[in-house]
Amino acid sequence: MKRFALSDTAIDAAAEKAVLDHAAAGACAIFEGWVRNHNEGRAVLRLDYQAYAALADAEGEAILAEAMQRFALRAARSVHRTGSLAIGDMAVWVGVSADHRGAAFEACRWIIDEVKLRVPIWKREHYADGDSGWLHPDNTPVSAEQR
Amino acid sequence: MTYRLLYFASLADAARRDTETLESAAVDPAALYAEVAARHGFVLARERLRVAVNGAIVGWSHALADGDEIVFLPPVSGG
């Protein structure tokens, strides 16, 4: 079964969590990434996510398959938004289930870190002053090195 | 050879397009990036990028073939 998905519509967290159900699981860890109204001291109005879909799917699947190998999990799943998002919208959802909490916490953290590092998705922020720009992985603006 | 290029994020902005079909003598992604960077004024150094050919990440000296789809990937910022 596919463990990673891109979605151009709102993430249904309850539906995603249902795929983690397992009778042997005693722990479930979930991370939700939300759109916040500020970054690097600037007021943010909304943002866009663009993905190279074919490769993003493959990289996302590879990360979750690797997580199943590295950690003692019963299930793992992640969904990342594309398109235009408003403040407070869920940008990314990661969920895992495991027999014990240690593996659940560690795997959830590892997966979101790897997604941010490897999956070809790019964020453009739109600012209150009318400006907009693409961001680097550390949330600094790409435009800074073009000036 | 004829290549199809896809551009994303800041590279698409700089190139003012998100796809391009290109006749080029470049035989690997390193040479092809130098060519399109000069033409479109890309400021991102190659060392900051990854490259994918036909949907898979490859090295900069990967041998390109006629008809390949090539994507130069800026540093990602998902999550």
Backbone of each chain as ProteinMPNN parsed JSONL, in Angstrom:
{"seq_chain_A": "MKRFALSDTAIDAAAEKAVLDHAAAGACAIFEGWVRNHNEGRAVLRLDYQAYAALADAEGEAILAEAMQRFALRAARSVHRTGSLAIGDMAVWVGVSADHRGAAFEACRWIIDEVKLRVPIWKREHYADGDSGWLHPDNTPVSAEQR", "coords_chain_A": {"N_chain_A": [[0.832, -1.202, 0.0], [0.409, 2.27, -0.72], [2.373, 4.634, 1.028], [2.997, 7.289, 1.074], [1.757, 10.442, 0.035], [0.968, 13.14, -2.191], [-1.161, 15.956, -1.903], [-3.622, 17.989, -3.343], [-5.708, 19.082, -2.103], [-7.352, 19.856, 1.077], [-5.884, 18.208, 3.9], [-7.193, 15.308, 5.345], [-7.05, 14.639, 8.452], [-8.154, 12.799, 10.283], [-8.98, 10.678, 8.684], [-6.511, 9.886, 7.647], [-5.215, 9.038, 9.967], [-6.613, 6.737, 10.564], [-5.483, 4.711, 9.026], [-3.364, 3.887, 10.493], [-4.129, 2.146, 12.411], [-3.673, -0.738, 14.399], [-3.774, -3.856, 15.963], [-1.666, -4.677, 17.554], [-0.345, -2.412, 18.212], [0.757, -0.085, 20.618], [1.217, 2.543, 20.728], [0.976, 5.758, 19.227], [2.233, 8.234, 17.18], [1.946, 11.51, 15.99], [2.687, 14.06, 13.679], [1.879, 17.335, 12.795], [2.35, 19.77, 10.381], [1.874, 23.216, 10.22], [0.709, 26.169, 8.492], [2.279, 29.126, 9.304], [1.985, 32.567, 10.469], [4.22, 34.131, 10.156], [7.675, 34.552, 9.239], [11.166, 34.558, 9.577], [10.996, 37.111, 10.669], [9.183, 38.46, 9.07], [5.825, 39.342, 8.117], [3.59, 36.89, 7.112], [1.207, 36.147, 4.629], [0.063, 34.072, 3.111], [0.864, 30.913, 1.525], [2.457, 29.092, -1.198], [2.839, 25.749, -2.302], [4.936, 23.955, -4.417], [5.484, 21.017, -6.291], [7.664, 18.517, -7.648], [6.121, 16.131, -8.958], [6.385, 13.354, -9.755], [8.918, 12.558, -8.842], [8.743, 13.332, -6.18], [6.791, 11.618, -5.121], [8.172, 9.167, -5.364], [10.456, 9.611, -3.729], [9.233, 10.157, -1.273], [7.902, 7.708, -0.752], [10.18, 6.09, -0.53], [11.4, 7.112, 1.777], [9.497, 6.478, 3.77], [9.416, 3.717, 3.545], [12.008, 3.178, 4.344], [11.874, 4.074, 6.967], [10.191, 2.124, 8.072], [11.958, 0.021, 8.089], [14.051, 0.941, 9.735], [12.944, 1.496, 12.237], [10.92, 0.058, 14.882], [8.09, -0.292, 13.788], [4.49, -0.431, 13.317], [2.904, 0.755, 11.403], [3.187, 3.403, 8.964], [2.765, 6.678, 7.646], [2.464, 9.454, 5.42], [1.425, 12.684, 4.319], [1.64, 15.359, 2.045], [0.854, 18.708, 1.326], [0.107, 20.391, -1.785], [-0.105, 23.354, -3.826], [-2.079, 26.342, -3.109], [-2.024, 27.693, 0.136], [-3.579, 28.77, 3.199], [-3.083, 30.783, 6.211], [-2.767, 28.759, 9.062], [-3.623, 26.461, 7.793], [-3.102, 22.929, 7.266], [0.006, 21.809, 6.315], [1.604, 19.593, 6.128], [1.388, 16.157, 7.091], [2.322, 13.644, 9.304], [2.248, 10.351, 10.408], [2.67, 7.627, 12.675], [2.467, 4.252, 13.895], [3.281, 2.097, 16.625], [4.542, -0.593, 18.696], [5.542, 0.413, 21.069], [6.2, 3.614, 22.735], [8.715, 4.82, 22.345], [9.876, 4.114, 19.803], [7.856, 5.148, 18.228], [7.867, 7.997, 18.685], [10.533, 8.588, 17.877], [10.601, 7.708, 15.18], [8.641, 9.295, 13.974], [9.717, 11.88, 14.184], [12.072, 11.482, 12.712], [11.052, 10.906, 10.157], [9.7, 13.347, 9.356], [11.879, 15.071, 9.316], [13.44, 13.922, 7.255], [11.681, 14.142, 5.082], [11.568, 16.926, 4.781], [14.154, 17.363, 4.007], [14.631, 15.875, 1.685], [12.448, 15.475, -0.154], [11.24, 16.622, -3.256], [9.845, 19.43, -2.979], [8.72, 22.746, -2.986], [8.512, 25.866, -1.286], [6.73, 28.883, -1.511], [6.52, 31.991, -0.082], [4.066, 34.489, 0.596], [4.082, 37.83, 1.336], [3.038, 40.355, 3.751], [3.752, 42.857, 2.841], [3.409, 42.757, 0.136], [5.386, 41.592, -1.335], [6.907, 38.505, -2.551], [8.409, 35.235, -2.309], [10.633, 32.425, -2.972], [11.755, 29.841, -0.732], [14.711, 28.659, 0.97], [15.917, 25.483, 2.371], [16.46, 26.1, 5.056], [14.643, 28.021, 5.634], [15.425, 30.564, 4.903], [15.344, 33.287, 2.526], [15.504, 32.583, -1.012], [16.011, 34.703, -2.674], [17.85, 36.327, -1.426], [20.479, 35.689, -2.129], [20.531, 36.532, -4.678], [20.677, 39.188, -4.777]], "CA_chain_A": [[0.0, 0.0, 0.0], [1.153, 3.523, -0.758], [2.514, 5.256, 2.352], [3.207, 8.734, 0.927], [0.907, 11.053, -0.986], [0.789, 14.577, -2.339], [-2.585, 16.272, -1.978], [-3.904, 19.385, -3.703], [-6.852, 19.523, -1.285], [-7.093, 19.809, 2.519], [-5.563, 16.89, 4.453], [-8.183, 14.792, 6.298], [-6.188, 13.999, 9.446], [-8.838, 11.658, 10.896], [-8.939, 9.569, 7.719], [-5.123, 9.419, 7.569], [-4.879, 8.335, 11.214], [-7.265, 5.424, 10.578], [-4.636, 3.684, 8.405], [-2.328, 3.481, 11.459], [-4.721, 1.18, 13.345], [-3.096, -2.082, 14.441], [-4.087, -4.422, 17.273], [-0.436, -4.841, 18.336], [0.253, -1.096, 18.461], [0.425, 0.554, 21.876], [1.608, 3.949, 20.657], [0.769, 6.442, 17.955], [2.776, 9.604, 17.197], [1.527, 12.256, 14.809], [3.176, 15.432, 13.535], [1.207, 18.175, 11.808], [2.993, 21.053, 10.088], [0.855, 24.226, 9.909], [1.181, 27.433, 7.918], [2.289, 30.181, 10.327], [1.8, 33.911, 9.898], [5.461, 34.904, 10.166], [8.92, 33.822, 9.011], [12.332, 35.44, 9.508], [10.626, 38.464, 11.05], [8.248, 39.088, 8.128], [4.442, 38.885, 8.224], [3.239, 36.03, 5.979], [-0.241, 36.116, 4.386], [-0.302, 32.748, 2.61], [1.996, 30.372, 0.778], [2.216, 28.097, -2.237], [3.784, 24.639, -2.414], [5.063, 23.368, -5.742], [6.191, 19.74, -6.188], [7.974, 17.693, -8.826], [5.275, 15.07, -8.408], [6.869, 11.988, -10.003], [10.047, 12.276, -7.948], [8.299, 13.504, -4.79], [6.15, 10.355, -4.75], [9.189, 8.122, -5.213], [11.284, 9.924, -2.567], [8.394, 9.988, -0.089], [7.746, 6.268, -0.52], [11.474, 5.543, -0.098], [11.61, 7.534, 3.167], [8.615, 5.728, 4.671], [9.88, 2.314, 3.534], [13.22, 3.143, 5.169], [11.44, 4.206, 8.366], [9.673, 0.819, 8.497], [13.127, -0.828, 8.329], [14.916, 1.481, 10.801], [12.255, 1.573, 13.529], [9.976, -1.043, 15.125], [6.783, 0.311, 13.542], [3.405, -1.231, 12.736], [2.442, 1.46, 10.204], [3.695, 4.763, 8.785], [2.037, 7.331, 6.556], [2.675, 10.901, 5.37], [0.767, 13.408, 3.227], [2.114, 16.739, 1.931], [0.019, 19.547, 0.462], [0.592, 21.252, -2.854], [-1.059, 24.417, -4.145], [-2.123, 27.557, -2.315], [-2.472, 27.442, 1.506], [-3.824, 29.935, 4.052], [-2.577, 30.678, 7.578], [-3.475, 27.755, 9.86], [-3.835, 25.212, 7.036], [-2.125, 21.875, 7.491], [0.874, 21.678, 5.141], [2.139, 18.23, 6.09], [0.927, 15.269, 8.156], [3.109, 12.411, 9.451], [1.731, 9.506, 11.48], [3.214, 6.269, 12.799], [2.055, 3.462, 15.051], [4.333, 1.178, 17.065], [4.182, -1.292, 19.935], [5.971, 1.234, 22.205], [6.276, 5.03, 22.407], [10.05, 5.258, 21.928], [9.989, 3.982, 18.345], [6.872, 6.028, 17.596], [8.386, 9.371, 18.713], [11.761, 8.696, 17.073], [10.304, 7.534, 13.756], [7.863, 10.441, 13.518], [10.685, 12.957, 14.038], [12.99, 11.142, 11.618], [10.34, 11.014, 8.872], [9.48, 14.735, 8.946], [13.186, 15.635, 8.977], [13.856, 13.414, 5.935], [10.781, 14.74, 4.082], [11.998, 18.31, 4.562], [15.493, 17.342, 3.422], [14.804, 15.116, 0.43], [11.332, 15.419, -1.108], [11.273, 17.834, -4.078], [8.71, 20.334, -2.77], [9.242, 24.095, -2.742], [7.565, 26.767, -0.623], [6.823, 30.314, -1.81], [5.741, 32.774, 0.88], [3.534, 35.782, 0.169], [4.24, 38.668, 2.518], [2.064, 41.437, 3.942], [4.166, 44.051, 2.099], [3.149, 42.55, -1.282], [6.499, 40.829, -1.889], [6.815, 37.049, -2.38], [9.677, 34.614, -2.68], [10.897, 31.022, -2.653], [12.589, 29.666, 0.455], [15.678, 27.575, 1.105], [15.533, 24.525, 3.412], [16.562, 26.68, 6.403], [13.632, 29.076, 5.682], [15.905, 31.855, 4.444], [14.876, 33.508, 1.162], [16.389, 32.35, -2.156], [16.329, 35.984, -3.31], [18.943, 37.003, -0.721], [21.751, 35.519, -2.823], [20.424, 37.097, -6.024], [20.79, 40.644, -4.698]], "C_chain_A": [[0.87, 1.256, 0.0], [1.195, 4.169, 0.629], [2.664, 6.762, 2.265], [2.29, 9.262, -0.166], [1.086, 12.559, -0.995], [-0.705, 14.818, -2.42], [-2.771, 17.731, -2.352], [-5.17, 19.891, -3.017], [-6.52, 19.307, 0.188], [-6.857, 18.377, 2.989], [-6.623, 16.51, 5.487], [-7.442, 13.967, 7.354], [-6.85, 12.763, 10.066], [-8.784, 10.436, 9.974], [-7.524, 9.002, 7.614], [-4.782, 8.573, 8.793], [-5.459, 6.925, 11.223], [-6.374, 4.334, 9.977], [-3.528, 3.212, 9.344], [-2.828, 2.396, 12.411], [-4.047, -0.184, 13.245], [-3.293, -2.625, 15.85], [-2.854, -4.551, 18.165], [0.186, -3.506, 18.727], [-0.232, -0.536, 19.795], [0.734, 2.032, 21.873], [1.347, 4.487, 19.258], [1.361, 7.838, 18.113], [2.421, 10.267, 15.881], [2.17, 13.63, 14.834], [2.338, 16.125, 12.475], [2.016, 19.446, 11.628], [1.93, 22.029, 9.598], [1.496, 25.46, 9.283], [1.11, 28.517, 8.988], [2.335, 31.555, 9.67], [3.066, 34.758, 9.925], [6.62, 33.983, 9.825], [10.048, 34.828, 8.886], [11.945, 36.892, 9.751], [9.651, 39.161, 10.113], [6.857, 38.492, 8.3], [4.065, 38.132, 6.95], [1.72, 35.959, 5.861], [-0.725, 34.738, 3.956], [0.929, 32.163, 1.952], [1.553, 29.33, -0.235], [3.274, 27.003, -2.114], [3.744, 24.099, -3.831], [5.872, 22.086, -5.591], [6.533, 19.206, -7.574], [7.375, 16.326, -8.501], [5.865, 13.667, -8.57], [7.981, 11.625, -9.01], [9.646, 12.411, -6.478], [7.625, 12.226, -4.289], [7.191, 9.275, -4.465], [10.042, 8.36, -3.968], [10.497, 9.72, -1.272], [8.203, 8.517, 0.258], [9.036, 5.659, 0.021], [11.74, 5.886, 1.368], [10.76, 6.686, 4.117], [8.975, 4.243, 4.691], [11.118, 2.175, 4.413], [12.858, 3.253, 6.647], [10.921, 2.872, 8.9], [10.82, -0.144, 8.807], [13.902, -0.388, 9.578], [14.284, 1.4, 12.182], [11.246, 0.44, 13.64], [8.551, -0.503, 15.034], [5.769, -0.733, 13.092], [2.884, -0.584, 11.47], [3.054, 2.852, 10.169], [3.03, 5.365, 7.559], [2.37, 8.816, 6.594], [1.969, 11.484, 4.147], [1.298, 14.84, 3.228], [1.235, 17.491, 0.95], [0.812, 20.145, -0.7], [-0.461, 22.337, -3.068], [-1.002, 25.557, -3.14], [-2.728, 27.288, -0.937], [-2.615, 28.746, 2.275], [-3.208, 29.7, 5.432], [-3.434, 29.669, 8.357], [-3.749, 26.461, 9.12], [-2.746, 24.201, 7.381], [-1.329, 21.655, 6.209], [1.375, 20.251, 4.984], [1.622, 17.451, 7.29], [1.811, 14.032, 8.14], [2.504, 11.618, 10.6], [2.384, 8.139, 11.473], [2.53, 5.575, 13.964], [3.132, 2.424, 15.337], [3.866, 0.489, 18.34], [4.459, -0.401, 21.143], [6.264, 2.669, 21.772], [7.64, 5.481, 21.889], [10.2, 5.246, 20.416], [9.045, 4.948, 17.648], [7.386, 7.473, 17.539], [9.589, 9.524, 17.776], [11.466, 8.636, 15.584], [9.568, 8.747, 13.204], [8.794, 11.626, 13.262], [11.606, 12.718, 12.839], [12.306, 11.346, 10.268], [10.161, 12.475, 8.461], [10.806, 15.401, 8.584], [13.63, 15.2, 7.583], [12.985, 13.999, 4.827], [11.249, 16.15, 3.75], [13.327, 18.378, 3.814], [15.491, 16.848, 1.982], [13.689, 15.269, -0.582], [11.275, 16.721, -1.915], [9.965, 18.628, -4.044], [9.306, 21.692, -2.406], [8.131, 25.002, -2.247], [7.805, 28.208, -1.07], [5.927, 31.047, -0.819], [5.287, 34.083, 0.243], [3.443, 36.663, 1.406], [3.224, 39.812, 2.545], [2.442, 42.687, 3.16], [4.012, 43.88, 0.579], [4.232, 41.756, -1.987], [6.192, 39.328, -1.78], [8.15, 36.454, -2.767], [9.764, 33.162, -2.265], [11.859, 30.931, -1.482], [13.57, 28.517, 0.287], [15.236, 26.643, 2.231], [15.588, 25.11, 4.831], [15.605, 27.871, 6.578], [14.172, 30.47, 5.401], [15.504, 32.04, 2.977], [15.931, 33.212, 0.106], [16.88, 33.684, -2.71], [17.527, 36.675, -2.669], [20.261, 36.856, -1.466], [21.705, 36.031, -4.262], [20.588, 38.616, -5.994], [22.233, 41.063, -4.892]], "O_chain_A": [[1.924, 1.299, 0.634], [0.178, 4.241, 1.319], [2.481, 7.457, 3.265], [2.076, 8.596, -1.179], [1.322, 13.179, 0.041], [-1.443, 13.983, -2.944], [-2.155, 18.614, -1.754], [-5.648, 20.988, -3.308], [-5.528, 18.656, 0.515], [-7.532, 17.448, 2.546], [-6.92, 17.287, 6.394], [-7.23, 12.766, 7.186], [-6.166, 11.778, 10.344], [-8.57, 9.311, 10.426], [-7.346, 7.789, 7.504], [-4.143, 7.527, 8.678], [-4.876, 6.018, 11.816], [-6.481, 3.168, 10.358], [-2.826, 2.247, 9.037], [-2.036, 1.795, 13.137], [-3.871, -0.722, 12.152], [-3.01, -1.931, 16.827], [-2.971, -4.536, 19.39], [1.148, -3.475, 19.495], [-1.429, -0.505, 20.083], [0.543, 2.712, 22.881], [1.476, 3.782, 18.257], [1.036, 8.548, 19.064], [2.569, 9.684, 14.807], [2.2, 14.292, 15.871], [2.112, 15.582, 11.394], [2.336, 20.126, 12.603], [1.174, 21.72, 8.678], [2.668, 25.755, 9.514], [0.038, 28.805, 9.521], [2.672, 31.695, 8.495], [3.0, 35.973, 9.737], [6.565, 32.781, 10.086], [9.92, 35.83, 8.182], [12.492, 37.8, 9.124], [9.32, 40.327, 10.326], [6.71, 37.305, 8.587], [4.199, 38.659, 5.846], [1.023, 35.741, 6.852], [-1.788, 34.285, 4.379], [1.945, 32.848, 1.832], [0.459, 28.77, -0.158], [4.446, 27.28, -1.858], [2.677, 23.822, -4.379], [6.848, 22.061, -4.842], [5.796, 19.411, -8.539], [8.01, 15.482, -7.868], [5.847, 12.877, -7.626], [7.985, 10.543, -8.423], [10.156, 11.682, -5.628], [7.864, 11.801, -3.158], [7.108, 8.562, -3.464], [10.325, 7.419, -3.227], [11.02, 9.182, -0.296], [8.326, 8.124, 1.418], [9.002, 4.817, 0.919], [12.245, 5.052, 2.119], [11.249, 6.23, 5.15], [8.855, 3.586, 5.725], [11.27, 1.191, 5.137], [13.472, 2.594, 7.486], [11.18, 2.525, 10.053], [10.692, -1.015, 9.668], [14.349, -1.217, 10.37], [14.985, 1.253, 13.183], [10.771, -0.081, 12.631], [7.887, -0.284, 16.048], [6.133, -1.781, 12.558], [2.461, -1.285, 10.55], [3.398, 3.416, 11.208], [2.764, 4.68, 6.572], [2.542, 9.384, 7.673], [1.921, 10.864, 3.084], [1.396, 15.466, 4.283], [0.907, 16.984, -0.123], [2.018, 20.371, -0.604], [-1.573, 22.244, -2.55], [-0.019, 25.723, -2.418], [-3.817, 26.723, -0.839], [-1.879, 29.704, 2.041], [-2.856, 28.574, 5.784], [-4.663, 29.72, 8.315], [-4.075, 25.454, 9.748], [-1.625, 24.565, 7.738], [-1.893, 21.356, 5.156], [1.55, 19.757, 3.87], [1.44, 18.009, 8.372], [2.028, 13.435, 7.085], [2.27, 12.178, 11.672], [2.625, 7.557, 10.415], [2.07, 6.223, 14.904], [3.804, 1.934, 14.429], [2.914, 0.931, 18.983], [3.72, -0.438, 22.127], [6.541, 2.926, 20.601], [7.723, 6.412, 21.088], [10.602, 6.242, 19.815], [9.381, 5.505, 16.603], [7.35, 8.104, 16.483], [9.655, 10.464, 16.984], [12.014, 9.419, 14.809], [9.842, 9.182, 12.086], [8.675, 12.3, 12.238], [11.883, 13.629, 12.059], [12.905, 11.893, 9.342], [10.445, 12.815, 7.313], [10.86, 16.205, 7.654], [14.139, 16.014, 6.813], [13.487, 14.319, 3.75], [11.318, 16.528, 2.581], [13.59, 19.331, 3.081], [16.256, 17.339, 1.152], [13.954, 15.199, -1.782], [11.262, 17.806, -1.333], [9.115, 18.521, -4.929], [10.258, 21.784, -1.631], [6.988, 24.935, -2.701], [8.932, 28.701, -1.02], [4.732, 30.768, -0.721], [6.013, 34.702, -0.536], [2.812, 36.297, 2.398], [2.639, 40.181, 1.527], [1.574, 43.499, 2.84], [4.433, 44.75, -0.184], [4.031, 41.293, -3.11], [5.321, 38.927, -1.009], [8.937, 37.085, -3.472], [9.078, 32.714, -1.345], [12.676, 31.826, -1.263], [13.312, 27.546, -0.425], [14.298, 26.956, 2.965], [14.847, 24.669, 5.71], [15.727, 28.636, 7.535], [13.475, 31.459, 5.628], [15.34, 31.055, 2.258], [17.105, 33.536, 0.285], [18.02, 33.793, -3.162], [18.159, 37.522, -3.301], [21.082, 37.774, -1.454], [22.702, 35.975, -4.981], [20.635, 39.262, -7.041], [22.538, 42.255, -4.861]]}, "seq_chain_B": "MTYRLLYFASLADAARRDTETLESAAVDPAALYAEVAARHGFVLARERLRVAVNGAIVGWSHALADGDEIVFLPPVSGG", "coords_chain_B": {"N_chain_B": [[21.691, 16.59, -29.454], [18.286, 16.153, -28.346], [16.715, 17.515, -25.594], [14.35, 17.467, -22.88], [13.477, 19.83, -20.565], [12.461, 20.455, -17.214], [11.436, 23.068, -15.072], [11.512, 24.305, -11.728], [10.289, 26.3, -8.965], [12.584, 28.789, -7.903], [14.202, 28.573, -10.156], [12.395, 28.268, -12.259], [11.193, 30.772, -12.174], [13.393, 32.402, -12.859], [13.972, 31.472, -15.428], [11.664, 32.097, -16.653], [9.762, 30.241, -17.44], [8.279, 26.921, -17.252], [8.807, 24.613, -18.595], [10.949, 23.341, -21.197], [12.144, 22.624, -24.404], [15.096, 21.492, -25.777], [17.811, 21.767, -28.026], [20.97, 20.444, -27.778], [24.543, 20.116, -27.386], [25.528, 19.14, -25.108], [26.736, 16.498, -23.064], [26.428, 15.579, -20.541], [24.744, 16.198, -17.332], [26.134, 18.243, -15.992], [27.406, 19.823, -17.954], [25.151, 20.593, -19.358], [23.765, 22.084, -17.423], [25.514, 24.248, -17.104], [25.219, 25.419, -19.593], [22.415, 26.162, -19.724], [22.264, 27.748, -17.469], [23.855, 29.918, -18.096], [22.389, 30.935, -20.238], [19.866, 31.601, -19.092], [20.526, 33.077, -16.901], [20.834, 31.908, -14.345], [21.485, 31.981, -10.873], [22.008, 30.184, -8.896], [24.504, 28.124, -7.665], [25.899, 25.16, -9.096], [26.629, 23.316, -7.183], [24.748, 23.61, -5.216], [22.538, 22.329, -6.122], [20.511, 19.422, -6.996], [20.249, 16.837, -9.499], [17.83, 15.356, -11.638], [17.132, 12.72, -13.874], [14.829, 11.569, -16.123], [13.06, 11.121, -13.983], [14.575, 10.096, -11.864], [17.083, 10.591, -9.369], [20.354, 11.485, -10.33], [23.973, 11.423, -10.897], [26.225, 14.21, -11.608], [27.786, 13.603, -13.804], [26.406, 11.764, -15.236], [25.559, 9.939, -18.171], [23.878, 11.48, -20.741], [20.96, 10.851, -22.793], [19.415, 11.03, -26.035], [16.305, 12.669, -26.003], [15.905, 12.564, -23.253], [14.367, 13.487, -20.111], [15.06, 16.154, -18.083], [15.703, 17.494, -14.88], [16.717, 20.165, -12.974], [17.183, 20.466, -9.616], [16.356, 22.824, -7.296], [17.459, 23.702, -3.91], [15.364, 22.071, -1.574], [12.228, 22.942, 0.067], [10.1, 21.888, 1.582], [7.545, 20.852, 3.985]], "CA_chain_B": [[20.605, 15.778, -28.91], [17.134, 16.932, -27.895], [16.369, 17.266, -24.199], [13.21, 18.188, -22.324], [13.809, 20.289, -19.211], [11.403, 21.007, -16.358], [11.974, 24.009, -14.078], [10.675, 24.517, -10.547], [10.614, 27.315, -7.959], [13.337, 29.973, -8.33], [14.727, 28.38, -11.513], [11.29, 28.553, -13.183], [11.055, 32.234, -12.2], [14.521, 32.988, -13.591], [13.866, 31.068, -16.839], [10.341, 32.565, -17.085], [9.027, 29.112, -18.042], [8.465, 25.724, -16.433], [9.34, 23.532, -19.431], [11.742, 23.812, -22.326], [12.762, 21.578, -25.229], [16.38, 22.117, -26.078], [18.859, 21.082, -28.787], [22.225, 20.746, -27.096], [25.648, 19.177, -27.546], [25.963, 18.701, -23.774], [26.627, 15.042, -22.926], [26.09, 15.234, -19.152], [23.99, 17.284, -16.691], [27.022, 19.35, -15.605], [27.56, 20.694, -19.127], [23.839, 21.144, -19.699], [23.431, 23.146, -16.467], [26.332, 25.419, -17.438], [24.626, 26.034, -20.784], [21.14, 26.841, -19.452], [22.497, 28.767, -16.442], [24.348, 31.095, -18.813], [21.315, 31.499, -21.067], [18.757, 32.154, -18.303], [21.022, 33.875, -15.792], [20.655, 31.243, -13.041], [22.542, 32.347, -9.929], [22.279, 29.077, -7.977], [25.672, 27.326, -8.053], [25.568, 23.745, -9.316], [26.855, 22.577, -5.93], [23.546, 23.731, -4.386], [21.438, 21.64, -6.787], [20.563, 18.017, -7.397], [19.696, 16.695, -10.85], [17.076, 14.134, -11.916], [16.933, 12.378, -15.278], [13.702, 10.634, -16.28], [12.4, 10.85, -12.704], [15.462, 9.529, -10.847], [18.27, 11.387, -9.063], [21.59, 10.941, -10.907], [25.164, 12.239, -10.692], [26.423, 15.277, -12.608], [28.467, 13.08, -14.992], [25.511, 10.783, -15.859], [25.517, 10.083, -19.639], [22.532, 11.822, -21.223], [20.548, 10.248, -24.061], [18.445, 11.814, -26.787], [14.927, 12.543, -25.516], [15.84, 12.537, -21.78], [13.734, 14.574, -19.352], [16.061, 16.549, -17.091], [15.23, 18.495, -13.928], [17.676, 20.673, -11.998], [16.36, 20.645, -8.419], [16.854, 23.767, -6.29], [17.308, 23.205, -2.534], [13.924, 21.906, -1.335], [11.743, 23.651, 1.264], [8.802, 21.363, 1.999], [7.32, 20.709, 5.425]], "C_chain_B": [[19.485, 16.699, -28.438], [16.79, 16.527, -26.466], [15.117, 18.04, -23.839], [13.557, 18.548, -20.882], [12.561, 20.781, -18.499], [12.07, 21.917, -15.332], [10.982, 24.206, -12.946], [11.207, 25.695, -9.726], [11.458, 28.441, -8.56], [13.907, 29.81, -9.74], [13.643, 28.646, -12.56], [11.067, 30.066, -13.299], [12.148, 32.863, -13.069], [14.421, 32.687, -15.083], [12.579, 31.597, -17.473], [9.571, 31.48, -17.84], [9.178, 27.923, -17.116], [8.836, 24.492, -17.254], [10.08, 24.145, -20.608], [12.234, 22.59, -23.087], [13.97, 22.192, -25.893], [17.227, 21.198, -26.952], [20.184, 21.452, -28.147], [23.275, 19.683, -27.406], [26.136, 18.648, -26.201], [25.73, 17.193, -23.615], [26.328, 14.621, -21.49], [25.379, 16.43, -18.498], [24.859, 18.476, -16.308], [27.154, 20.343, -16.758], [26.226, 21.35, -19.487], [23.449, 22.262, -18.73], [24.233, 24.409, -16.767], [25.706, 26.175, -18.609], [23.343, 26.807, -20.448], [21.305, 27.927, -18.385], [22.974, 30.063, -17.105], [23.21, 31.753, -19.596], [20.242, 32.206, -20.245], [19.217, 33.009, -17.127], [20.761, 33.261, -14.428], [21.819, 31.608, -12.118], [22.862, 31.222, -8.951], [23.462, 28.263, -8.501], [25.258, 25.86, -8.165], [25.688, 22.929, -8.033], [25.634, 22.623, -5.018], [22.401, 22.848, -4.901], [21.627, 20.13, -6.773], [19.995, 17.949, -8.81], [18.998, 15.348, -10.974], [16.958, 13.962, -13.427], [15.862, 11.299, -15.358], [13.147, 10.18, -14.92], [13.258, 10.22, -11.627], [16.663, 10.442, -10.64], [19.508, 10.702, -9.647], [22.758, 11.853, -10.548], [25.357, 13.212, -11.843], [27.126, 14.786, -13.858], [27.673, 11.951, -15.66], [25.45, 11.02, -17.374], [24.083, 10.329, -20.102], [22.254, 11.147, -22.571], [19.499, 11.133, -24.714], [17.046, 11.577, -26.223], [14.798, 12.515, -23.996], [15.07, 13.736, -21.231], [14.636, 14.899, -18.166], [15.489, 17.648, -16.196], [16.376, 18.878, -13.003], [16.877, 21.097, -10.773], [16.988, 21.665, -7.485], [16.74, 23.142, -4.896], [15.824, 23.189, -2.157], [13.511, 22.611, -0.038], [10.321, 23.214, 1.62], [8.682, 21.327, 3.514], [6.809, 21.993, 6.053]], "O_chain_B": [[19.71, 17.878, -28.164], [16.598, 15.348, -26.169], [14.839, 19.105, -24.389], [13.888, 17.676, -20.078], [11.709, 21.439, -19.096], [13.126, 21.591, -14.79], [9.772, 24.266, -13.164], [12.388, 26.037, -9.78], [11.103, 28.992, -9.603], [14.08, 30.8, -10.45], [13.932, 29.188, -13.626], [10.788, 30.577, -14.383], [11.88, 33.733, -13.899], [14.745, 33.537, -15.912], [12.423, 31.549, -18.693], [8.82, 31.776, -18.769], [10.086, 27.894, -16.285], [9.145, 23.442, -16.69], [9.869, 25.303, -20.966], [12.693, 21.623, -22.478], [13.894, 23.264, -26.493], [17.356, 20.007, -26.671], [20.493, 22.633, -27.987], [22.956, 18.52, -27.654], [27.041, 17.815, -26.146], [24.675, 16.675, -23.98], [26.013, 13.459, -21.233], [25.403, 17.538, -19.035], [24.377, 19.609, -16.299], [27.03, 21.553, -16.565], [26.183, 22.518, -19.873], [22.874, 23.27, -19.143], [23.7, 25.516, -16.695], [25.667, 27.406, -18.62], [23.195, 27.966, -20.836], [20.572, 28.916, -18.391], [22.554, 31.157, -16.729], [23.085, 32.978, -19.612], [19.759, 33.271, -20.63], [18.392, 33.602, -16.432], [20.499, 33.977, -13.461], [22.983, 31.556, -12.517], [23.871, 31.285, -8.249], [23.437, 27.772, -9.63], [24.39, 25.384, -7.434], [24.943, 21.972, -7.823], [25.49, 21.773, -4.139], [21.411, 22.643, -4.199], [22.731, 19.623, -6.571], [19.339, 18.885, -9.268], [19.492, 14.331, -10.487], [16.719, 14.921, -14.162], [15.98, 10.245, -14.734], [12.81, 9.011, -14.734], [12.741, 9.842, -10.576], [17.202, 11.0, -11.596], [19.695, 9.496, -9.484], [22.566, 12.922, -9.967], [24.751, 13.074, -12.905], [27.085, 15.464, -14.885], [28.19, 11.262, -16.539], [25.306, 12.16, -17.817], [23.195, 9.505, -19.888], [23.159, 10.905, -23.369], [18.79, 11.883, -24.043], [16.645, 10.436, -25.993], [13.678, 12.449, -23.488], [15.106, 14.834, -21.787], [14.939, 14.031, -17.347], [14.874, 18.601, -16.674], [16.944, 18.023, -12.324], [16.01, 21.967, -10.857], [18.055, 21.405, -6.928], [16.012, 22.166, -4.714], [15.11, 24.165, -2.387], [14.34, 22.846, 0.841], [9.456, 24.038, 1.917], [9.601, 21.721, 4.232], [6.57, 22.037, 7.26]]}, "name": "protein", "num_of_chains": 2, "seq": "MKRFALSDTAIDAAAEKAVLDHAAAGACAIFEGWVRNHNEGRAVLRLDYQAYAALADAEGEAILAEAMQRFALRAARSVHRTGSLAIGDMAVWVGVSADHRGAAFEACRWIIDEVKLRVPIWKREHYADGDSGWLHPDNTPVSAEQRMTYRLLYFASLADAARRDTETLESAAVDPAALYAEVAARHGFVLARERLRVAVNGAIVGWSHALADGDEIVFLPPVSGG"}
